[in-house]
């Protein structure tokens, strides 16, 4: 497990001290380089880099346009089940919450896909709670077989699986898998995961190795910012992405930036407003720019957890993929309800409103990811801006 072993060798306390010891000179040196090392990344996310945010934003914008063009990929999450056998103190699906538990049937899933297709989406992220006995491989195989012809790019965010299971799902048409470590600190991790298989820190950490060995096209990683020291977790995420690229070069890497959000049942997390580990919007923008400067080839994703204003300001500065009009409960697209969401979202705009904002920032919206599995008989469809503009547009 090459990636996991590299991550385990890191001294998290030393990383925290290193980040906090960075000076303005360290930031200037990092920004002067064309190729950065991990120490440079620490400088860019340090408190010392705060006055350099506009310079970082300009650099991130340029690198993103050079690598990805004036484009923004659009996807939507499809929640299949809120069943969960884990106790996670920050999640609305945690097993102790007294909520109505639902798992979509195949017919209900097809209804959701039809509603999603009607909205314009073709790239879909399947999401479930983690319940292996009731929402496991047999269920995943049935769902993928039923919906694959109606999806151009299929992603999944479920419990970590073993390598042979990932290989099997790949043959059925799975393109990408997202496994967020939540926090790279074993002690923090143990505080927030108190029951169930998700308590196994190593099984989760080793998931990217299994995904790379299985040849999955894209591996999604990230930390839930606010659980641990967000700067330390971000350094570890940057190293995680770099190590995946070194050892499993055939797989693309995607990095997400979820910040801790309010949900029912997050008592141990405490008041989010007083959570000193939670980055504010300016710090989150600094983090996004730092990742882009450090890793020009990584795909960076921003979800509807963030506000419309922030997403509009950040979308030209490194972000390459965004969700829109997200529902975080099963059946939320075909039969909208007031059921418990996994977490609160902040950007509640319609798809057309998000698309208009993307176009206003001079970007084209890309609805399909052109890949061999789905390209055999389906043309690429996309909605493009007819008056794409250049230049940096952001809010800090």
N, C-alpha and C positions, 0 to 999 in steps of 0.2 A: 504494500500500500504506500506508494511513493509520495503521493500528495499528503496523505494524513501524517506520515512520519515527519515530513518537513515542517508541517504546522505544529506538531507536538514538540518539536525541538526548540520552539521559540519561548523566550522568557518574557511573559506578559508584563511583569513589573518593570523590567528593563525598557521595554517598548514605551510604557507610560512615562518613565523618566526621560527617555530620549526625546519624545515628542514635546514635552513641556520645557525642555532645555534649548529648543531651537531658537535661533536669533534671526533678526531681519537679514543679516548677511547670509545665513543658511538659505533663507527663502530666495534671495537674489541669485545665489549660486544655482539653486535648483531651476529657477526660471531661465537661466542662461544656457542650460543644457538642451541638446536635442534628444538625448536618451537619458532617462532618469533611473536612479537606483532606489531601493526601498527607503534609504535614509533621506533621499530627496523628497519622496512622498510624505514622510513624516514631517518634514519642514512645511510642506504645502498645506497640511491639515492642522498645523500647530497654531496656537494663539498668535504667534509672531507673524503669521501670514495674513491676518485679518486686514491690514491696510493695503494689501496687494490684491484684493479680490477682483478689482476691475481689470488689472493686468492678467490675472488668471482666467477671467471670463473671456477676454479677447483671444487668448491663446487657445483655450478650450474650443471656442467657436471655430477658429481656423482649422484646428486638427479634425474636428468632427466633419466639417464640410469637405475637407480633403479626402477623408476616408469613406464617408457615407453619402456624400452629395447633399443636395437640398431635399432630404426625404425624412419622413417619420412613419415608422411601422405602427399599425393599429391592431390591437388584439382585445379580446374580451374574456374574462374568467367565467367558466360555467361550473357552478357548484352542484355536484352530484349528490352529496350526502353530508349531513351534519352529525352523523354518528361518530363517536370518538371514545376510545378506551384509555385515553391519557388524561392526567390532571396537569394542566398548564395554567398557571395563575393569571396569565395575560390574555387568554383566548375565550371568546364567547361560546365556543363549542366544547369547552372543558367538561369532562364527564359528570362533575357534580352539579352543573347547572340544570335546574329543573325546567327543561324546554321540550317542546315537541320535536322528536327526532324523525327525520325524513330521509329516505334514500329513493332517488328517482328510479322508476322502472324504465325499461328500454323505450317504451312508447312515450313516457313523459320526457325522457332525454331527447327523443326525436322532436317533440314539440318545442323544447328549448332551442334545439339547433335550428329549427325552422324560424323561430322568432329572432334568433341571432343573425341568421342569414338575411332576414328581411331588414334588419338594421344595417346591413352592409358588411358585417364581419365574416372573414374567412379563416383568420388565425384564432384558434381557440385554446384556452388553458383550462384543462379539467382539474377541478379541485375537490377534495374530500377531507373529512376528518380522518383520523388514523384509527381504523378498526379492521384489523386483518381478517377476522373470522367472518364478518358480514359484508365488508367492502374491501375485497382482496382481489387476487389475480383473476379468478373466474369472472367476477363482475367487470373488471377492467377489460378483459378480453371481449366480453359481450358488448360493452359500450363502444369500444374502438371499432369492432367489426360493423356495428350498426351505423356509426356516424362518419366513418373515414371518407367516404365518397363525397361528403358535403363540407369537408374541411380541407383547406389547402395546406395548412401547417398545424400540427397537433402537438400541444404541450401538456405536461402533466405535473401537478403538485400534490402528491399524496405521500403516504408513509414510505421511507426508504425501503427498497427492494434488494434482492440479491442479484448478482450479475446475470445468471441464467434467465431470471424473470425479465430483466431489462432487455436482454437479447431477444426473448420471445415477443415482447411488446414492440420492439423495433421492427420485427418481421411483419407485424400486423399494421404498422404505419405510424408508430410513435416517433416524433421528430426530436422533441426536447423534453428535458426533465429539470424541474426546479427543486432543489433541496437546500433550504436556508438553514444555516447552523444555529440561528437565533442569537447566540453569543459564543465566542471562542474561549471564554473563561469557564473551566470546569466547575469552579465554585459557584459562580453566578448561575450557571446552567443547572446545577443541582438544586439551587434555591427555587427555581421557577418550574421545574419539571419534577413533580413529587409522586407520580404514580403512572404506571404503564410502560410500554416498551420505549417510549420517547425519553425515558430516563437514561437510556444507553447512549452516552455522549459519543463513544467511539464508533458505534454502528452508524450514527448519523455523519460523523466526520469522514468516515471511509466511503461514503456514498459516491463522492465524485470520482474516486478510483474505480469503483465498480461501473459507473457510467462510462468512464473513459475506456475501460476494458471492453465494454459492450459495444463501443463505437457509436454511441448516441450523438446525433448531429450537434446539439447544443446543450450545454450544462449551465444551469442557472444557479447562482450562489448569492449570498447576502447575509447580513446580520440585522436583527430587529433592533434598530437604534433606540436605545433607552433602557435596555435590559442590563447591559454592562457598561463599561467605559466606552463611549461611542468612538473615541479616537483610536483606542487600542483595537477594538473590534474592526474598525475600518482599515487599519494597517494589516491585520490578519486577513481581511477580505481581499485586499490588494495582493498580498502574497499568495493567497489561495488561487486567485485567478491566474497569476503569473505561473505558478507551479503546474496548474492544469495545462496551460498553453505549452509549457516545456515538455511535459510527459505525454500528453494526449493531444498532439497538434492537429489531429484530424477532426477534433470537436471544437466548435465555437464556444465562447464563454460569454455569459450574460450576467451583469451585476445589477441588483436591485437595491433600492434605498428605502425600505419600509421603516417609518418611524412608529413608535409605540402609540397606539390609539386607544381611546376609551372603549371599553366593552363591559358587558355584565360579567361579574365574577373575577375581576382583576384586583382583588383586595390586597394581595401581597405586594403588588407593584406600588400601591399607594396612590396618592394624588399625582396625576401626570403633570399638572401645572407646577408642582414643586419638585419634579424629578430632575435633579441636577445632571443626570447622565443623558438627558434628552437634548439633542442639538436643536437650536432655534433655526428659523428659515435661512438666515444669513450663513450660519455654519453649515447647513445642509447644502446650500449652493456652493460654498467653498469646497465641500467634500466631493460633489459631483464634478466640479472643474478639476480638482486634484486627480481624481481617477482618470479623467480623460487625458490630462497631460501626461500622467504616468503610463497609461496603457491606451494608446491611440486606436487599437484594434478591438477592444472589448465593446460589446453591445451594452448600453446603459439604459435601464428601464425605470420609469416613474409611474406610479399607480394613482388611482383616484383617492388614496389616503390623503393626498396633499390638496391644498386649495386651488381653485381655478386660477387665481392671480399668480400663485407661485409656479404652477405648471406652465402657464403662458410665458412667464419670465425665464424659466429654466430650460425650456424646450430647445432653444438654439445653442445651448452651451455644453452639449455633450450627450444629451438624451437622444436615443435612437429608436425607442419603442415606448408606446404609451397605451394604457387601457382607457376605455371611455364608457360612460353609462353603465358602470359595473353594478351588478347585484351580488351580494355576498351571502345569499341563502338559497337553498335548492328550490328550483321552480320560479325564480324571481323574474324571469323574462316573459314567459308565457302566461303566468298567473301571478302577477305582483301581489304581495301580501305585506302585512306588518310583522311578519315573523322575525325572530331574532337574527340579526346579522352576526357574522363572525367578528366583525369590528366595524366601527363607524367610518364612513367615507366622508370626504370633504368636498370633492368636486362632483356636484350633482347635475352637471349640464347634460343636455341631450347629445347624441352623436353628432348631429349637424352643427351644434354650437361648438363642440370641440374641433370639428373639422374646419369650421370657419376661422377659429383661433389659430390653428396650424397654418392655414393659408395666409392669414394676416401676418404671420411671422416669416413669410417667404418660403415655406416648405411645402412639398408635395406629400399627400397622404398615400401610403402604400398598404393595400388591403391583403395582398397575398405575398407569400415568400416562395420564390421560384426554386424548387428543389426537385431532384430526380423522381422521388416517390410519387408526387402529385402532378408532375408535369407531363405525364404520358399522353393525356388527352384533354387537358384543361388549359385554356389560355389564361394569361395573367390579366387580372382586372384591377384597375386602380383608379382612384379619383385624384386628379391633378389640379393644382392651382394654375390658372391661366395668366396670372400676373405676379409670378414669383419675384421676390425682391431680394437684394443682397444687403449685407451689413448686420451688425450685432444689435439685437434688441433684447434687453433684459431688465429685470427689476431687482435692485439690491437695497 
